[in-house]
Amino acid sequence: MKTIVLTGGGSGGHIIPNIALIPYLKKHFDKIYYVGEAGGMEEKIAKSNNIPFYPIKAIKLDRVKLMRNFKIPFVLPKYISEAVELLEKLNADVVFSKGGYVSLPITYACKKLNIPYIVHESDKSLGVANKLAAKAAKKVITSDSKCNKDNKYITLGTPIRDEILQGNPSKIVTKFNLDSKRPTILVVGGSLGAKAINDCVVSCLGTLTKNYNIIHLTGKGKLPDVKTHNYYPVEYVDNIGDYYALATLVIARAGAGVITELQAIGIRSILIPLPESASRGDQLENAKKSNFTVIRQEDLTPELLCEKINTTFSEPKPISNYDKETAQKIVDQILLCVD
């Protein structure tokens, strides 16, 4: 039995797929560690899943205040050296990197120590950290074959947690004492919340609550000061599978992870991707290649959202295309990289 280190952070999309692999990794590794940024979302999620967590320092590419990026070449080498010491301490045999800026010191440290590592990309194109890490990676696992450059690339998709497909809607009906005869709209702004979506949904409540239950996952610290019948705001939930099982329609960002979950369940959805000004454009690309209704954030208005909700309800329910063997197939590739 050997030791594997998982890394990736910054948002749920860089963390949750790692968690989905854990039940399968436990069959082959007697030690599983998670490495990420201290105080980051990955620390909380790793600890809630009983995975030992070790913090490292990392620096994020700033897409708005570009002058801040000039310090990257000066601080990154120090962070890589610290990551080398940590991997030696953990006696890592292999590293699985889900991307995000926090993964870069670890993947560079792997190169220095000749530790094999695997990169996983959920989006339709490689993120900055994954592009840099892919050069020395043993394997690059993608969700879209258009990312693939040579024979070390393999398209397997993004793993989702087993409980996503096993949700119990009655738990949510009981929790909120819902009128189960009403259709339920689930609004998911992402693990960090989404102000544009939150504000628009609140503006629509007078119309939407006449016909629907609205469960609104607002993000930490972003609960609106609104109380109205048939509206149920919640900051964050751990049992998202139960909420998906209840929902008739989902409104969400367009992260690759949430799209994979929605497609796996086969649920009518409206995607509102992050604009290019706030990202590298990956969510727009993900949304365009999905089979869901898409509203660009710059076009988002209460009137348009209500219109798209009505038209989406009239469309056929999507058919699930998720391969339930995805997690096992990814673990099989990890094992091929371990001596």
Order of alpha helices (4+ residues) and beta strands (2+ residues): beta-alpha-beta-alpha-beta-alpha-beta-alpha-beta-alpha-beta-beta-alpha-beta-alpha-beta-beta-alpha-beta-alpha-beta-alpha-beta-alpha-alpha
